[in-house]
Amino acid sequence: MTTQPQDLQQVLDDELALHEQVLWTGQPLPGRLAMQILRLTLPVGAIIIALTVLWIWYAVSRQSDLRELFGLDSAGLLAAALAIPGLWAGVKLLAIPLTVLRGARRVHYVVTDRRALVIDPSAKERIRSFDPEQIRSIKVKRRPDGSGNILFERDVVRTPDHVTIKQRGLLACPDVDAAADALRQVIAEARDTEPQPSAAVASGRQVAPREQTRQWIARRRRTSRRVTPRQQAVIGAMFLALGIIGLVICGRTGTLVCTRIAPQQVDGVIHRTWRGVIPLADRSVSGLTKAALELHASSPSIGIRRGGGHAHGYLIVLHAAAGQVPLGLNSSLGIERRKAVVRRINEFLADPAAGNLVVSNSDYQSVWVICVPAAFMAAGLFVLTRGIRLGRHRRQEDAGVKPNQ
């Protein structure tokens, strides 16, 4: 719903001081303003959604492997559920331009002979007022059609881990030249009537430190809080958990140690480790008879496509007295390597004179495969740490203590 002129006039009657005159009024261009926001949120939101959808797709398609890895019947669904907060964050980022597009139709820009006003009925701060001191230096970005941005307040916000420079002004202004002329008139009139500074101010001495602290906190609170520190911590923990699970899956190695007890009896132990360094679990295999490379169908995933649109991968299966035991995960990667492992096991079983055999099978042989979960872990650790530090920073603000800059 667009604010009617009479509604704007009523707001101005209540807001303007006696003898304060309006020099220029206008509204932002909704489409232009939304596109400016979209250029900032689209890359980040698209990357977050793509990564989370890829993880959900993998977790659902590999339920059997995750169930065997973690020993939980619902391990795949739990892993997919971990990505829901990331998906929500990406969708929320992409929805910001739509919110701006809907709300821009109710925003009005007003320049009087004393100040500039931004009237936004949907904002927490319904009327933002900028006095001549805040608009002393304006920067005009003009487009060929006469519209553009006018930036006049530069707000520097320091947090424990970064410094944010936030520009305020009249964004997506329809007539940037007329608005800039009105602002320059305000600046000129303020300079003509500006009193001489007192000796205390001229010497640089702080007159009211408590008042300066309150103003600093007020400026800090005006910054965007679309994502709270707690939400940042939750998203960071989610990405960290996804990275850890991915590293465990991509770096898991199964080592089969076979020992011949009798000429026709072979027992073995499968040592599952991460890259042969960190032990994960052990599993005994008694009465080993043969090894086979079997073709297994799973839900849609990366693999060899066959009829029906399902992905097929190869799985090393050990046939023992207690049943079939998988050695590794179902995958279409490294088929020749898996065939060589099966051939070595069967040759050992067929040779009664052979006493021991040690073979290893890595689910993902290439080192570069761990780069994706490592990136998830790094991003999650960064966001989690940033959320914790920012939360501590804001608690100090609420206590009225100015944090160390």
N, C-alpha and C positions, 0 to 999 in steps of 0.2 A: 504494500500500500504506500503510495507517494504522499509525502506531507503537503497539505494544501497551503496556498499562499497566506490565507487567513490564519492558519495555525502558526506559520512562521512569524507573521506579524505579531501574534499574541506572545510568542516566545520573546521576540525582540522588545516588546513593550515592557515585559517583566524583567529583562536582563539589562537593557541599556540604561546608562545613567542619564541624568538631566542634561539636555543640550548635546548629547552624543549623537552624531549623525552617521547614517549609513552611506558609505561611498560605493560599495560594490557587493553584489550577492550572486551566487551561482551554486550549481550542484555538480558533483563529480560525474563523469561518464561511467555508468556501471560496467559496460563491457571492457573498457580500457582499464579500469581499476582491477577488475577480476583477472584480466590477462597479466597484469603486472605481478599479482600474487601467484598466479598459476606458474609463471616462469620460475618462481622460487620453490614452490611445493611439488611440482610435477616430477622433477628428477628424483628427489629423495623419496617421495611416496611411491613412485613406480618401482624403484629398486627394492624398497622394503616389501612391497606386495609380491614382486617377482621371487624374491628369496624365500618368503614364507610359503607361497603357493608351491614352489619347488620342493620345499621340505615336507609339506603336508602330502603332496603327491608321492614322494619317496616313502614316507612313513607308512602310508596306507598300502602302497604297492608291495612293501617289504614286511608285512606283518609277520609272516612266518619266520623270516630271518631274525627280526627283532625279538620275537617270542623265544626263539632258541638262544639268542644272545643274552637276554636278561632274565629268562625264566618266568615271564609273566604272560598270561594269555592275552591280555589287552595292552601289551607293550607298544604295538604300532599305533593304536588309538591314543594312548597317553602321549606318545611322542608327537603325534599330529596336534593334539590339544595344546601342547606347549607353544605352537606357532600362532595360536589365535590372538594373543595380545599384539603380536607384530602385525598381523593382518588388520586388526582394528586400528593400530596407529597409522598404517599406510592409508587406509580408507579415510581416516579423519583428516590427514594432510591433504588428500585430493579433494575433500569436501569443503575445505576452507574457501576456495574461490567462489563456490556456489553460495556460501553464506555471505561473502562480501558482495556478490552480485545482487542478492536479495536485499541486503541492508543498505546498499549505496543509494537506492532510490529515495531513502528517507533522510539522507545526509544533506546539509546545507552549509555552504561556505559564506561567511559574512565578513566584510572588512569595513570598519568604522573609522572615524577620524582619530580614534584613540587606541585601537587594538584590532586583532583578527580573531574571529570566532569560528569554531567547527561545531556544528550542532548535529548530534547523532542520537536520536531518541532511543535506539536499541543498545547503546553503550552504557557501561557502568557510570562513566563520567559523561553525563548527558550533554553538557556544554563545556568545551575546552576553550579557554581564553589565553591568548598570547599577547602580552604587552609589547610595547616598542623595544624593550630591552631584549626580548626573546627573538624578535624579528629584525634585529639591527642589521644583519647580513643575510641577504636573500640570494638564492641560487636558482636561476630559471632554466628549465629544460623544455624547449619549445619544439613541437612537432610541425611538419609542413601544413597541417590543417588548422593551425592556431591553438590547438590544445597542448597540454603538457603538464609538467610538475613544477611546483614552486616550493623549494626547501628553505626553511629559515631557522629551525632550531636544531642544534646538534647536541644530542644527549649522550654522554659517555658513561657507560655503566660498567663497573669493574666487579667481576666475580672471582672466586678463588682460582679458576682455571682459564679464564679468558676475559678479554675486554670487548664489549659490544658498543659500537658507535651507531646510534639510532637517529635517523633524520626525520624530522616532523615538518609538516607543511600542508599545502593544498595539492593533493594528488589527483591526477586525471582531471585537471581543471579544464573546463570547456573553452574559456577565453583567457589564456595565460597572460597576454599583454595587458588587458584591462585590469586584471587582478594584481599584476606586478606594479602597474602604475599607482594603484590605490595603496599598496603596501609601501611604496617609496614615499608617497605623500605622508603616510603615518610616521615613517622614520624621520622625514625632514621636519615635520612639526614637532616631533619629540626632541630633536636636537636643538631647535630654536628655543624651546622652553626648558631645557635641561639645566638644573641648578648646579652650581660649583660643588665639587665633592668636599666633604669635611676633611680636617687635618688627619683624623684617625683613619679614614678610608684611603686618603692619598698616601699615607705612609705604609699601607698594606697590612695594618694591624687588624686582627679579627675582632669585630665589635660584639657579635653575639654568637658564640660557638654553638650553643644549644639550638638556636634558631637555624644555623647552617646545617646541623645534623638532622633536624626535622625536615628541612628542605631536601637534603640528600636522600633520606628515606622515602619522602614523597615522590621524588623523581624515580627512584628505584621501583616503587610500587606501580608506577605508570607503565613499566615495561611489560611486554606480553607474558602472560602466564598460561598460555594454552596447554602446555604440558607441565604438570606439577613435578616437583622432585620425586615424589613417591611413584608417579607414573613412569618417570625416567628410570628409577631403580627397578621397577617391575619389568619393563621392557629390556633393560640391560641384563637382568638375571635370566630372562627367557632366552635371549640370544646366547648368553654364556652356557646355559644348559644345552641348547641345540648344538653349539660348537663342541662341547664335551662328548655328547652322544655321537656326533659325526666323527670325531677323532677316534673314539673307541671302535666304531664300525670300520672306518677306512684303514686303520692301522692294525687290525687284528690279524695275527698270524697263528696258524695251527701247526704244531710240530708233533708228528707221530713217531714214537719210539717203540719199535717192535723187538720182542725178545722171544727166542724159540725155546720153549719149555721141553718139548719132545719133538721127534721128527715130524709129527703131524699136528702138533699143537703150538700155536703162536698167540701170545698175549701182547697187548700193547697199551700204551697210555698216550692220550692226546693232551699236550701241554698248550693251552691257549695263552698267548702273550700279546702285548702291544709292541709291534716292531721288534720282537725278540728281546725286549728290554724289561718291560713291566709285566709280571705274571698276572693273569686274569683268573683262570680256572683250569682244573685238570679233570680228565674223564678217562676211566678205565674201559678198555675194550678186550674182553676175554673171548678166546676161541675164534680168532680172526681167520676167515676162510678165503676171502677175495676182496678186491677193490674194483669199483666200476665208476665210469664217468657217465652219469645219467642226465638225460634232458628233462628238465622240470619246467612246467608252465606256472606262471604267477600272474598277479594282477598287472595291468599296463605299467611298464617300466622300461628302462634302457636295456635293450637286449636284442635277440634275434626274432624278428617278426615272422610269425607263421599264420596259418589260417585261424580265423576268429578274432584277429586283432590283438591277441595277447602276446606278451613278451616271453621268450623262452631263454633259459640260461642253463649252464652246465654246473652240476654239483657232484663232487667226489663223495661217493657213498661207500662206507666200509661195511661188509657183511660179516657179522659175528654171530656167536651162539645166542646172544640175547636179542638180536635183531639188527636193524640197519642203523648205522651211526654216521652222520654227515661230518666231513672234514672240510670246514670252511663254509662259506655262504654260496647261495645260488647266484651265479653271475655268468655273463657271456664274455667277460674279459679274460684274457690269458688262457685261451683254450688249449693251445699247444703245450703250455707249461703244465696245465692240469693233466693232460694226456701223459706227459713224461712222468709225473708223480704216480699215476695209476700203474703205468708200466713197470716202474721200479718196485712198487709194492707187490704186484703179481709175480714178478721174477723172483723176489725174495721168498714168497710163499711156496713157489714151485721148486726151490732149491733146498733140500733137507740139510745140506751142509752149511748153509748160511746161518750164523748165530744171531746177529743183531742188524737192525736197520733204523736209520734216522732220516726222515724226510720232512720237509716243511712246505706248507702251502699258504701263501699270503692272499687274502681276499682281493687286495688292491696293491699290486706290485709297485706301481709308479709313485714316487715321492710327491709329485705335484698334486695328487688326489687329495692330500691332507690340507692343501692350501685353502680350500673352501671352508671346511670346519674351523681351521685356524683363523680365518678372517671373521667368522661368526664369533669366536671366542674373544678376539681382540676388540671387535666392535661392542660386544656385550660388556666386557670389562671396562671399556672406556665410558660407556653410557651409565653403567652401574656406579662407577666411582664418581662420575660427574653428578649424578642424582644425589648421592650421599653428601658430597661436599656442598652442593647447592642447597640442600635441605638444611644443613648446619648453618650455612650462610644466612638463610632467611629466618631461621630461628633466632639468630643474633639480632637481625633487624627487628623482629617482633618484640624482643626484649629491650629495644631502644639503644642497642650498642652498635656503634658504627664499626663494621668489620675492617680488619686490616687490609689495605689495598696494596 
